[in-house]
Amino acid sequence: MTPTLQGRRAVVTGAGRNVGAAIAGRFAREGARVVVADIDLEAASRVAKDLNDVYPDSAVPVAADVSRAAHVRALVDTAWAELGHIDTLVNCVAITDRPSTVLDLPDDLWRRVLDVSLTSAFLTTKYVAKKMVAEKRGGVVVHIGSTSGQSARKDALAYPTAKAALYALVRSLAVQLGPHRIRVNTVSPDKVGSPVGTDVEPADRERHNLVGRACTPEDIAGAVAFMVGEEASFITGTDLLVDGGALIATGD
């Protein structure tokens, strides 16, 4: 593969597993250096080691709870110190309230899901963008959305609410950061890899799409690599839906 992201410097959050790990791997394979950020330092370190074994000096592990401003500020300072500058942010962090409904969802879980799945997008964009603006180099931000934010859910409430709000947030971020040459978009999968909050994908996980196979983390990594690359330089404030046609599939 031609290294289309050669020289790029990226922060990928939630990079200790699943989609985030696949994105970090794709970036390293295409020539970028990556801060592998995750709340679980052991997981982040494992991913970074695997990448550095194949692509030397490509990855730096950092522990961070990106729902907390102090942790995000520290992450951003570390990223700039380790890599010199950052031109790309990808936020893959989310937790779910599944299974729950409005009748039994605990108040504190509602707040925690919104903090992790939505506030993290605000905080990471804010503190990365402040440095991007100061450097006047421009940049690109991608947040991972979900088809759960584009349809109703009978078994979750806070998670689809957070993902739906993410699209409005991204549109406003694109408007506000556009004058600084910073693009902001989402990439939205459907049932990719292991379910949110788990490390193992059930063998009997049901899917309904038009492609006839499961979405893989590598599918999303490829879409994100496109969205942060030069071929997508005229795309901002929108969503790239990577769901195999799930939202329009009969019976889904």
C-alpha positions as CSV (number, residue, x, y, z in Angstrom):
1,M,0.0,0.0,0.0
2,T,1.3,3.5,-0.9
3,P,1.7,5.4,2.4
4,T,-0.9,8.1,1.8
5,L,-0.7,9.4,5.3
6,Q,3.1,9.7,5.4
7,G,4.2,12.4,7.8
8,R,0.8,12.8,9.5
9,R,0.5,13.0,13.3
10,A,-2.7,11.7,14.8
11,V,-4.4,11.1,18.1
12,V,-6.8,8.2,18.2
13,T,-8.9,7.8,21.3
14,G,-10.5,4.5,22.3
15,A,-7.6,2.9,20.4
16,G,-7.0,0.0,22.8
17,R,-9.5,-2.2,21.1
18,N,-11.9,-2.9,18.2
19,V,-12.4,0.1,15.8
20,G,-9.9,2.4,17.5
21,A,-7.1,-0.1,17.4
22,A,-7.9,-0.8,13.7
23,I,-7.8,2.9,12.9
24,A,-4.4,3.3,14.7
25,G,-3.1,0.3,12.8
26,R,-4.3,1.7,9.4
27,F,-2.7,5.1,10.1
28,A,0.6,3.5,11.1
29,R,0.5,1.3,8.0
30,E,-0.1,4.4,5.8
31,G,2.9,6.2,7.3
32,A,1.4,8.3,10.1
33,R,2.7,8.5,13.7
34,V,-0.1,7.9,16.2
35,V,-0.9,8.5,19.9
36,V,-2.8,5.4,20.9
37,A,-5.1,6.8,23.7
38,D,-7.3,4.7,25.9
39,I,-8.6,4.7,29.4
40,D,-6.9,1.3,29.8
41,L,-3.2,1.9,29.6
42,E,-2.4,-1.8,29.3
43,A,-4.6,-2.1,26.2
44,A,-3.1,1.1,24.7
45,S,0.4,-0.2,25.4
46,R,-0.3,-3.5,23.8
47,V,-1.6,-1.9,20.6
48,A,1.3,0.5,20.5
49,K,3.8,-2.3,21.0
50,D,2.3,-4.3,18.2
51,L,2.4,-1.3,15.9
52,N,6.0,-0.4,16.8
53,D,7.1,-4.0,16.2
54,V,6.0,-3.7,12.6
55,Y,6.3,0.1,12.0
56,P,9.1,1.3,14.3
57,D,8.5,4.5,16.2
58,S,4.9,4.8,14.9
59,A,2.9,4.7,18.1
60,V,2.9,6.2,21.6
61,P,0.5,4.8,24.2
62,V,-1.3,7.3,26.5
63,A,-3.9,6.6,29.3
64,A,-6.7,9.1,29.3
65,D,-10.4,9.3,30.4
66,V,-11.5,11.6,27.6
67,S,-14.8,12.4,29.3
68,R,-12.7,14.5,31.8
69,A,-11.3,17.8,30.8
70,A,-8.1,17.5,32.9
71,H,-7.3,14.2,31.3
72,V,-7.9,15.6,27.8
73,R,-5.7,18.6,28.4
74,A,-2.9,16.2,29.6
75,L,-3.4,13.9,26.6
76,V,-3.1,16.8,24.2
77,D,0.0,18.2,25.9
78,T,1.6,14.7,25.8
79,A,0.7,14.3,22.1
80,W,2.3,17.5,21.1
81,A,5.4,16.8,23.3
82,E,5.8,13.3,21.8
83,L,5.0,14.0,18.1
84,G,5.8,17.7,17.7
85,H,2.3,18.6,16.5
86,I,-1.0,17.0,15.7
87,D,-2.9,17.4,12.5
88,T,-5.5,14.6,12.9
89,L,-7.9,13.6,15.7
90,V,-10.1,10.5,15.6
91,N,-12.4,10.0,18.6
92,C,-13.8,6.4,19.0
93,V,-14.9,6.5,22.6
94,A,-18.3,5.3,23.7
95,I,-20.2,3.3,26.3
96,T,-23.7,2.1,26.2
97,D,-26.8,1.8,28.5
98,R,-28.0,-1.4,26.8
99,P,-30.2,-3.0,27.9
100,S,-32.4,-0.3,29.3
101,T,-35.5,1.8,28.7
102,V,-36.7,5.2,30.1
103,L,-38.5,3.2,32.8
104,D,-35.4,1.6,34.4
105,L,-32.3,3.6,33.2
106,P,-30.4,4.9,36.3
107,D,-29.9,8.6,36.3
108,D,-26.1,8.3,36.9
109,L,-25.8,5.9,34.0
110,W,-27.6,8.3,31.7
111,R,-25.1,11.0,32.6
112,R,-22.1,8.7,32.3
113,V,-23.1,7.5,28.9
114,L,-23.5,11.1,27.7
115,D,-20.2,12.1,29.2
116,V,-18.2,9.3,27.6
117,S,-20.1,9.2,24.3
118,L,-20.8,12.9,23.6
119,T,-18.9,15.2,26.0
120,S,-15.7,13.4,25.0
121,A,-16.2,14.6,21.4
122,F,-16.6,18.2,22.6
123,L,-13.5,18.0,24.9
124,T,-11.1,16.3,22.5
125,T,-12.1,18.6,19.7
126,K,-11.8,21.7,21.9
127,Y,-8.4,21.1,23.2
128,V,-6.9,19.7,20.0
129,A,-8.4,22.5,17.9
130,K,-7.1,25.2,20.2
131,K,-3.5,24.0,19.5
132,M,-4.3,23.5,15.8
133,V,-5.6,27.1,15.5
134,A,-2.6,28.5,17.4
135,E,-0.2,26.7,14.9
136,K,-2.2,27.9,11.9
137,R,-1.6,24.6,10.0
138,G,-5.2,23.4,9.8
139,G,-6.2,19.8,10.5
140,V,-9.0,17.2,10.4
141,V,-11.2,15.7,13.1
142,V,-13.3,12.5,12.7
143,H,-15.8,11.3,15.4
144,I,-17.2,7.8,15.2
145,G,-21.0,7.9,15.0
146,S,-23.4,5.0,14.8
147,T,-26.6,4.0,13.1
148,S,-28.1,4.0,16.6
149,G,-28.1,7.8,16.4
150,Q,-30.1,7.6,13.2
151,S,-32.9,5.3,14.2
152,A,-34.9,4.4,17.3
153,R,-33.7,1.8,19.8
154,K,-36.0,-0.3,22.0
155,D,-33.2,-1.5,24.2
156,A,-31.1,1.7,24.9
157,L,-31.8,5.4,25.4
158,A,-28.7,7.3,26.4
159,Y,-26.4,5.8,23.8
160,P,-28.6,6.6,20.8
161,T,-29.3,10.0,22.2
162,A,-25.6,10.8,22.5
163,K,-24.9,9.6,19.0
164,A,-27.8,11.6,17.5
165,A,-26.5,14.7,19.3
166,L,-23.0,14.0,17.9
167,Y,-24.2,14.8,14.4
168,A,-25.4,18.3,15.4
169,L,-22.2,18.9,17.4
170,V,-20.1,18.0,14.4
171,R,-22.0,20.3,12.0
172,S,-21.5,23.2,14.3
173,L,-17.8,22.3,14.9
174,A,-17.3,22.3,11.2
175,V,-18.9,25.7,10.8
176,Q,-16.8,27.2,13.7
177,L,-13.5,25.6,12.8
178,G,-13.8,25.9,9.0
179,P,-12.2,29.4,8.9
180,H,-9.2,27.8,10.5
181,R,-8.9,25.1,7.8
182,I,-10.0,22.4,10.2
183,R,-12.4,19.8,8.7
184,V,-14.8,17.9,11.1
185,N,-16.9,14.9,10.1
186,T,-18.3,11.6,11.4
187,V,-18.0,8.1,10.1
188,S,-20.9,5.9,11.2
189,P,-20.9,2.0,11.3
190,D,-23.5,-0.5,12.2
191,K,-22.7,-3.4,14.5
192,V,-19.0,-3.4,13.9
193,G,-16.7,-5.9,15.7
194,S,-17.6,-6.5,19.3
195,P,-20.5,-4.7,20.8
196,V,-19.9,-1.4,22.7
197,G,-18.4,-2.2,26.1
198,T,-17.3,-5.7,25.3
199,D,-14.2,-7.4,23.9
200,V,-15.7,-10.4,22.3
201,E,-18.1,-10.5,19.3
202,P,-20.9,-13.0,19.8
203,A,-20.9,-15.7,17.1
204,D,-24.7,-15.4,16.8
205,R,-24.9,-11.6,16.6
206,E,-27.8,-10.8,14.3
207,R,-27.2,-8.4,11.4
208,H,-29.5,-7.2,8.6
209,N,-27.8,-5.4,5.7
210,L,-27.6,-5.4,2.0
211,V,-24.0,-6.6,1.7
212,G,-24.6,-9.9,3.4
213,R,-21.6,-9.9,5.8
214,A,-20.5,-8.4,9.0
215,C,-18.9,-5.0,9.2
216,T,-15.3,-5.3,10.4
217,P,-13.1,-2.8,12.3
218,E,-11.0,-2.6,9.2
219,D,-14.0,-1.4,7.1
220,I,-14.3,1.5,9.4
221,A,-10.5,2.1,9.5
222,G,-10.5,2.4,5.7
223,A,-13.3,4.9,5.7
224,V,-11.6,7.0,8.4
225,A,-8.3,6.9,6.5
226,F,-10.2,8.2,3.4
227,M,-11.9,11.0,5.4
228,V,-8.7,12.3,7.0
229,G,-6.8,12.1,3.7
230,E,-6.3,14.6,0.9
231,E,-8.9,12.9,-1.4
232,A,-11.5,14.1,1.2
233,S,-10.1,17.6,1.5
234,F,-13.4,19.2,0.3
235,I,-15.6,17.2,2.7
236,T,-16.6,18.7,6.0
237,G,-19.6,18.9,8.3
238,T,-21.2,15.6,7.2
239,D,-21.4,11.9,7.9
240,L,-20.0,8.9,6.0
241,L,-22.4,6.1,6.6
242,V,-20.6,2.7,6.5
243,D,-23.4,0.3,7.4
244,G,-23.7,-2.0,4.4
245,G,-27.2,-0.6,3.7
246,A,-28.4,-1.6,7.2
247,L,-30.6,1.5,7.7
248,I,-32.6,0.8,4.5
249,A,-32.5,-3.0,4.7
250,T,-36.0,-4.6,4.9
251,G,-36.7,-5.9,8.3
252,D,-33.9,-4.1,10.2
